[in-house]
Amino acid sequence: MEKQPASPPAARQRLDKWLFFARLIKSRSLAQKAIEAGHVAVNGTRAMQSSAQVKAGDTLELSLDRRDLVVRVLLPGTRRGPYDEARLLYEDLTPPASPRLTPFEQATRERGAGRPTKRERRETDRLIPGFDEED
């Protein structure tokens, strides 16, 4: 008995299944919850059912916990494989994030910015005519 060749992937696929296969969401149940909560949009329209169908060329907008993603579907998935395989299912269109400051960068300031130091204040006060330091 000969094995039948694997059938080609369907042209359309369930949204929750595709998100799981593309490794954008960890499980199908989490994908279903995200879709039902309104965190996924297909071609600019919010998807409310996990059974919504996606096809190659569709644009998905995902609002995940720590980031927002915009991806274009390139292929339907056949299985949840390794990252390298899953990466072939979509093209990432997410705009680059604005650079974030580290806590150290937030705590430091450029010289001369913000409140003056005691020394800078005294130097400024010396410029005022008639200012007497002994008052």
MDAnalysis code that builds the backbone (N, CA, C; Angstrom):
import MDAnalysis as mda
import numpy as np

u = mda.Universe.empty(405, n_residues=135, atom_resindex=np.repeat(np.arange(135), 3), trajectory=True)
u.add_TopologyAttr("name", ["N", "CA", "C"] * 135)
u.add_TopologyAttr("resid", np.arange(1, 136))
u.add_TopologyAttr("resname", ["MET", "GLU", "LYS", "GLN", "PRO", "ALA", "SER", "PRO", "PRO", "ALA", "ALA", "ARG", "GLN", "ARG", "LEU", "ASP", "LYS", "TRP", "LEU", "PHE", "PHE", "ALA", "ARG", "LEU", "ILE", "LYS", "SER", "ARG", "SER", "LEU", "ALA", "GLN", "LYS", "ALA", "ILE", "GLU", "ALA", "GLY", "HIS", "VAL", "ALA", "VAL", "ASN", "GLY", "THR", "ARG", "ALA", "MET", "GLN", "SER", "SER", "ALA", "GLN", "VAL", "LYS", "ALA", "GLY", "ASP", "THR", "LEU", "GLU", "LEU", "SER", "LEU", "ASP", "ARG", "ARG", "ASP", "LEU", "VAL", "VAL", "ARG", "VAL", "LEU", "LEU", "PRO", "GLY", "THR", "ARG", "ARG", "GLY", "PRO", "TYR", "ASP", "GLU", "ALA", "ARG", "LEU", "LEU", "TYR", "GLU", "ASP", "LEU", "THR", "PRO", "PRO", "ALA", "SER", "PRO", "ARG", "LEU", "THR", "PRO", "PHE", "GLU", "GLN", "ALA", "THR", "ARG", "GLU", "ARG", "GLY", "ALA", "GLY", "ARG", "PRO", "THR", "LYS", "ARG", "GLU", "ARG", "ARG", "GLU", "THR", "ASP", "ARG", "LEU", "ILE", "PRO", "GLY", "PHE", "ASP", "GLU", "GLU", "ASP"])
u.atoms.positions = np.array([
    [0.838, -1.169, 0.000],
    [0.000, 0.000, 0.000],
    [0.891, 1.244, 0.000],
    [0.729, 2.087, -0.998],
    [1.539, 3.285, -1.138],
    [0.955, 4.424, -0.323],
    [1.852, 5.246, 0.174],
    [1.395, 6.424, 0.895],
    [0.935, 7.484, -0.083],
    [-0.151, 8.118, 0.258],
    [-0.626, 9.235, -0.546],
    [0.246, 10.447, -0.240],
    [0.586, 11.247, -1.244],
    [1.347, 12.458, -0.936],
    [0.483, 13.388, -0.092],
    [1.142, 14.133, 0.773],
    [0.404, 15.062, 1.632],
    [-0.335, 16.079, 0.773],
    [-1.566, 16.320, 1.125],
    [-2.358, 17.274, 0.353],
    [-1.803, 18.674, 0.567],
    [-1.878, 19.541, -0.446],
    [-1.361, 20.897, -0.286],
    [-2.173, 21.634, 0.771],
    [-1.555, 22.573, 1.452],
    [-2.280, 23.294, 2.486],
    [-3.482, 24.041, 1.913],
    [-4.517, 24.140, 2.704],
    [-5.736, 24.810, 2.267],
    [-5.439, 26.280, 2.005],
    [-6.210, 26.866, 1.108],
    [-6.006, 28.266, 0.769],
    [-6.394, 29.161, 1.940],
    [-7.375, 28.728, 2.729],
    [-7.814, 29.494, 3.896],
    [-7.617, 28.654, 5.145],
    [-7.458, 29.339, 6.271],
    [-7.234, 28.633, 7.525],
    [-7.856, 29.424, 8.664],
    [-8.268, 28.699, 9.708],
    [-8.828, 29.361, 10.886],
    [-7.794, 30.305, 11.486],
    [-8.261, 31.452, 11.935],
    [-7.373, 32.471, 12.483],
    [-6.634, 31.974, 13.722],
    [-7.326, 31.336, 14.650],
    [-6.658, 30.871, 15.869],
    [-5.606, 29.815, 15.563],
    [-5.901, 28.969, 14.612],
    [-4.956, 27.922, 14.224],
    [-3.715, 28.536, 13.571],
    [-3.923, 29.541, 12.707],
    [-2.796, 30.173, 12.025],
    [-1.902, 30.899, 13.032],
    [-2.498, 31.613, 13.993],
    [-1.707, 32.315, 15.002],
    [-0.858, 31.341, 15.819],
    [-1.430, 30.175, 16.099],
    [-0.712, 29.133, 16.838],
    [0.419, 28.561, 15.990],
    [0.151, 28.238, 14.738],
    [1.179, 27.675, 13.853],
    [2.308, 28.680, 13.596],
    [1.974, 29.972, 13.516],
    [2.973, 31.006, 13.237],
    [3.769, 31.392, 14.486],
    [3.445, 30.774, 15.626],
    [4.120, 31.002, 16.892],
    [4.006, 32.444, 17.367],
    [2.917, 33.126, 17.001],
    [2.682, 34.475, 17.493],
    [1.982, 34.444, 18.846],
    [1.228, 33.362, 19.100],
    [0.560, 33.156, 20.380],
    [0.852, 31.717, 20.803],
    [1.043, 31.495, 22.111],
    [1.548, 30.213, 22.611],
    [0.608, 29.031, 22.438],
    [-0.712, 29.241, 22.486],
    [-1.624, 28.107, 22.352],
    [-2.874, 28.555, 21.605],
    [-3.615, 27.586, 21.100],
    [-4.851, 27.922, 20.387],
    [-5.877, 28.512, 21.326],
    [-5.927, 28.032, 22.563],
    [-6.908, 28.576, 23.501],
    [-6.579, 30.031, 23.839],
    [-5.295, 30.366, 23.975],
    [-4.917, 31.761, 24.197],
    [-5.212, 32.606, 22.960],
    [-5.033, 32.023, 21.785],
    [-5.362, 32.730, 20.547],
    [-6.863, 33.009, 20.487],
    [-7.680, 32.036, 20.857],
    [-9.128, 32.227, 20.866],
    [-9.520, 33.334, 21.836],
    [-8.922, 33.353, 23.011],
    [-9.228, 34.399, 24.002],
    [-8.835, 35.773, 23.489],
    [-7.672, 35.879, 22.852],
    [-7.212, 37.163, 22.316],
    [-8.151, 37.655, 21.211],
    [-8.612, 36.739, 20.374],
    [-9.520, 37.115, 19.288],
    [-10.855, 37.579, 19.855],
    [-11.391, 36.820, 20.796],
    [-12.688, 37.165, 21.380],
    [-12.620, 38.462, 22.190],
    [-11.446, 38.786, 22.731],
    [-11.266, 40.024, 23.480],
    [-11.079, 41.226, 22.554],
    [-10.957, 40.972, 21.247],
    [-10.817, 42.062, 20.282],
    [-9.400, 42.539, 20.075],
    [-8.413, 41.709, 20.398],
    [-7.013, 42.105, 20.252],
    [-6.433, 41.771, 18.886],
    [-7.251, 41.225, 17.976],
    [-6.764, 40.832, 16.657],
    [-7.658, 41.461, 15.596],
    [-7.033, 42.098, 14.603],
    [-7.772, 42.676, 13.481],
    [-7.244, 42.062, 12.190],
    [-8.163, 41.728, 11.300],
    [-7.809, 41.168, 9.994],
    [-8.176, 42.205, 8.949],
    [-7.178, 42.672, 8.197],
    [-7.382, 43.690, 7.158],
    [-8.103, 44.912, 7.716],
    [-7.746, 45.329, 8.930],
    [-8.310, 46.525, 9.527],
    [-9.639, 46.334, 10.226],
    [-10.236, 45.164, 10.144],
    [-11.508, 44.879, 10.794],
    [-11.259, 43.946, 11.967],
    [-11.783, 44.326, 13.120],
    [-11.570, 43.499, 14.311],
    [-12.256, 42.151, 14.145],
    [-11.510, 41.090, 14.363],
    [-12.053, 39.729, 14.277],
    [-12.641, 39.371, 15.631],
    [-13.873, 38.888, 15.654],
    [-14.534, 38.558, 16.915],
    [-14.699, 37.054, 17.109],
    [-14.469, 36.272, 16.050],
    [-14.602, 34.822, 16.156],
    [-13.292, 34.164, 15.745],
    [-12.912, 33.167, 16.516],
    [-11.662, 32.473, 16.212],
    [-11.786, 31.628, 14.953],
    [-13.003, 31.412, 14.495],
    [-13.201, 30.626, 13.275],
    [-13.072, 31.479, 12.015],
    [-12.759, 32.770, 12.173],
    [-12.557, 33.637, 11.003],
    [-11.446, 33.045, 10.145],
    [-11.603, 33.145, 8.852],
    [-10.644, 32.549, 7.926],
    [-9.617, 33.587, 7.470],
    [-8.350, 33.166, 7.389],
    [-7.292, 34.017, 6.850],
    [-6.691, 33.330, 5.641],
    [-6.182, 34.133, 4.736],
    [-5.552, 33.606, 3.524],
    [-4.289, 34.410, 3.245],
    [-3.506, 33.954, 2.318],
    [-2.274, 34.649, 1.955],
    [-2.618, 36.056, 1.476],
    [-1.876, 37.026, 1.954],
    [-2.102, 38.416, 1.579],
    [-2.862, 39.216, 2.628],
    [-3.520, 38.543, 3.577],
    [-4.243, 39.249, 4.637],
    [-3.241, 39.915, 5.584],
    [-3.647, 41.059, 6.120],
    [-2.833, 41.772, 7.092],
    [-3.475, 41.628, 8.462],
    [-2.690, 41.199, 9.440],
    [-3.182, 41.014, 10.806],
    [-2.531, 42.035, 11.725],
    [-3.343, 42.618, 12.601],
    [-2.848, 43.525, 13.624],
    [-3.132, 42.880, 14.969],
    [-2.102, 42.646, 15.752],
    [-2.229, 41.985, 17.050],
    [-1.801, 42.928, 18.159],
    [-2.604, 43.013, 19.205],
    [-2.231, 43.764, 20.401],
    [-1.907, 42.741, 21.475],
    [-0.632, 42.445, 21.628],
    [-0.197, 41.477, 22.617],
    [0.169, 42.199, 23.909],
    [0.535, 41.444, 24.942],
    [0.810, 42.020, 26.248],
    [1.851, 43.135, 26.213],
    [2.969, 42.867, 25.604],
    [4.079, 43.819, 25.674],
    [4.379, 44.530, 24.375],
    [3.636, 44.217, 23.316],
    [3.937, 44.840, 22.029],
    [2.752, 44.718, 21.092],
    [2.760, 45.525, 20.067],
    [1.766, 45.449, 19.007],
    [2.479, 44.976, 17.751],
    [1.862, 44.048, 17.047],
    [2.457, 43.488, 15.840],
    [1.556, 43.742, 14.643],
    [2.173, 43.943, 13.492],
    [1.471, 43.997, 12.223],
    [2.185, 43.005, 11.317],
    [1.447, 41.990, 10.838],
    [2.048, 40.962, 9.991],
    [1.186, 40.724, 8.765],
    [1.825, 40.287, 7.688],
    [1.107, 39.894, 6.477],
    [1.231, 38.385, 6.343],
    [0.103, 37.721, 6.137],
    [0.078, 36.267, 5.992],
    [0.673, 35.913, 4.626],
    [1.679, 35.053, 4.629],
    [2.282, 34.601, 3.376],
    [1.809, 33.200, 2.995],
    [1.702, 32.325, 3.990],
    [1.308, 30.939, 3.752],
    [0.410, 30.453, 4.877],
    [-0.481, 29.506, 4.589],
    [-1.201, 28.856, 5.693],
    [-0.264, 27.850, 6.357],
    [-0.465, 27.596, 7.618],
    [0.388, 26.662, 8.339],
    [-0.123, 25.242, 8.225],
    [0.795, 24.294, 8.363],
    [0.404, 22.883, 8.366],
    [0.648, 22.251, 9.728],
    [1.593, 22.851, 10.504],
    [1.887, 22.334, 11.834],
    [2.614, 23.413, 12.617],
    [2.685, 23.233, 13.928],
    [3.454, 24.156, 14.768],
    [4.873, 23.627, 14.827],
    [5.691, 24.124, 13.953],
    [7.062, 23.650, 13.868],
    [8.006, 24.596, 14.577],
    [9.291, 24.457, 14.304],
    [10.286, 25.332, 14.918],
    [10.134, 26.771, 14.421],
    [10.770, 27.704, 15.123],
    [10.652, 29.124, 14.805],
    [11.021, 29.407, 13.354],
    [12.100, 28.815, 12.865],
    [12.540, 29.078, 11.489],
    [11.468, 28.698, 10.476],
    [10.756, 27.631, 10.748],
    [9.671, 27.202, 9.862],
    [8.460, 28.123, 10.009],
    [8.145, 28.500, 11.235],
    [6.994, 29.370, 11.483],
    [7.225, 30.764, 10.901],
    [8.452, 31.223, 10.891],
    [8.778, 32.565, 10.385],
    [8.483, 32.699, 8.898],
    [8.419, 31.599, 8.179],
    [8.123, 31.627, 6.749],
    [6.638, 31.859, 6.469],
    [5.798, 31.762, 7.497],
    [4.352, 31.911, 7.302],
    [3.913, 33.365, 7.226],
    [4.755, 34.300, 7.673],
    [4.342, 35.701, 7.696],
    [5.511, 36.635, 7.427],
    [5.138, 37.872, 7.082],
    [6.110, 38.945, 6.903],
    [5.807, 39.988, 7.966],
    [6.794, 40.364, 8.727],
    [6.601, 41.323, 9.814],
    [6.596, 42.740, 9.258],
    [5.475, 43.451, 9.426],
    [5.345, 44.827, 8.958],
    [5.305, 45.817, 10.118],
    [5.635, 45.354, 11.313],
    [5.566, 46.196, 12.499],
    [6.513, 47.375, 12.358],
    [6.012, 48.613, 12.575],
    [6.922, 49.764, 12.500],
    [7.944, 49.690, 13.629],
    [9.138, 50.212, 13.404],
    [10.157, 50.147, 14.452],
    [9.710, 50.920, 15.688],
    [10.009, 50.369, 16.843],
    [9.624, 50.996, 18.106],
    [10.517, 52.199, 18.374],
    [9.959, 53.185, 19.062],
    [10.764, 54.340, 19.438],
    [11.787, 53.889, 20.474],
    [12.975, 54.459, 20.432],
    [13.999, 54.016, 21.375],
    [13.575, 54.318, 22.810],
    [13.737, 53.339, 23.669],
    [13.375, 53.501, 25.072],
    [14.607, 53.843, 25.882],
    [14.403, 54.653, 26.900],
    [15.496, 55.015, 27.787],
    [15.634, 53.967, 28.873],
    [16.867, 53.658, 29.207],
    [17.116, 52.755, 30.325],
    [16.870, 53.526, 31.626],
    [16.670, 52.848, 32.739],
    [16.484, 53.560, 34.009],
    [17.643, 54.497, 34.338],
    [18.870, 54.106, 33.975],
    [20.020, 54.971, 34.223],
    [19.917, 56.248, 33.390],
    [19.535, 56.099, 32.122],
    [19.404, 57.268, 31.252],
    [18.277, 58.184, 31.727],
    [17.221, 57.606, 32.295],
    [16.133, 58.417, 32.817],
    [16.576, 59.202, 34.044],
    [17.442, 58.624, 34.877],
    [17.872, 59.258, 36.120],
    [18.913, 60.339, 35.895],
    [19.670, 60.252, 34.812],
    [20.703, 61.251, 34.548],
    [20.144, 62.326, 33.625],
    [20.764, 63.467, 33.650],
    [20.330, 64.544, 32.778],
    [21.551, 65.186, 32.154],
    [21.321, 65.913, 31.098],
    [22.423, 66.620, 30.457],
    [22.826, 67.793, 31.331],
    [24.081, 68.112, 31.265],
    [24.582, 69.230, 32.069],
    [23.852, 70.502, 31.645],
    [23.351, 71.213, 32.637],
    [22.644, 72.459, 32.361],
    [21.144, 72.294, 32.208],
    [20.662, 71.078, 32.169],
    [19.230, 70.848, 32.036],
    [18.631, 70.643, 33.420],
    [17.438, 71.124, 33.622],
    [16.757, 70.904, 34.892],
    [17.138, 71.932, 35.944],
    [16.950, 71.580, 37.181],
    [17.188, 72.479, 38.301],
    [18.693, 72.741, 38.466],
    [19.080, 74.019, 38.694],
    [20.513, 74.310, 38.826],
    [21.050, 73.802, 40.162],
    [22.337, 73.527, 40.162],
    [23.000, 73.143, 41.401],
    [23.238, 74.398, 42.231],
    [23.652, 74.212, 43.460],
    [23.904, 75.349, 44.348],
    [25.008, 76.234, 43.765],
    [26.024, 75.606, 43.232],
    [27.134, 76.343, 42.629],
    [26.667, 77.144, 41.418],
    [25.846, 76.520, 40.550],
    [25.325, 77.227, 39.375],
    [24.429, 78.395, 39.790],
    [23.650, 78.224, 40.838],
    [22.769, 79.301, 41.308],
    [23.591, 80.485, 41.805],
    [24.644, 80.213, 42.544],
    [25.511, 81.294, 43.050],
    [26.179, 82.044, 41.903],
    [26.631, 81.305, 40.890],
    [27.246, 81.960, 39.725],
    [26.232, 82.837, 39.007],
    [24.998, 82.415, 38.921],
    [23.940, 83.203, 38.284],
    [23.628, 84.447, 39.116],
    [23.575, 84.262, 40.430],
    [23.274, 85.393, 41.308],
    [24.349, 86.478, 41.233],
    [25.600, 86.096, 40.996],
    [26.686, 87.084, 40.898],
    [26.521, 87.984, 39.681],
    [25.782, 87.540, 38.691],
    [25.576, 88.335, 37.490],
    [24.537, 89.438, 37.690],
    [23.730, 89.318, 38.719],
    [22.677, 90.306, 38.974],
    [23.321, 91.541, 39.614],
    [23.118, 92.737, 39.004],
    [23.727, 93.940, 39.570],
    [23.123, 94.253, 40.938],
    [23.952, 94.607, 41.881],
    [23.503, 94.990, 43.217],
    [23.223, 93.824, 44.110],
    [23.501, 92.584, 43.661],
    [23.252, 91.416, 44.518],
    [24.363, 91.321, 45.532],
    [23.962, 91.185, 46.791],
    [24.954, 91.080, 47.855],
    [24.772, 89.707, 48.497],
    [25.806, 88.904, 48.563],
    [25.716, 87.542, 49.086],
    [25.479, 87.507, 50.577],
    [25.770, 88.547, 51.275],
    [25.677, 88.552, 52.723],
    [24.285, 88.873, 53.229],
    [23.299, 89.084, 52.394],
    [21.945, 89.408, 52.845],
    [21.269, 88.248, 53.491],
])
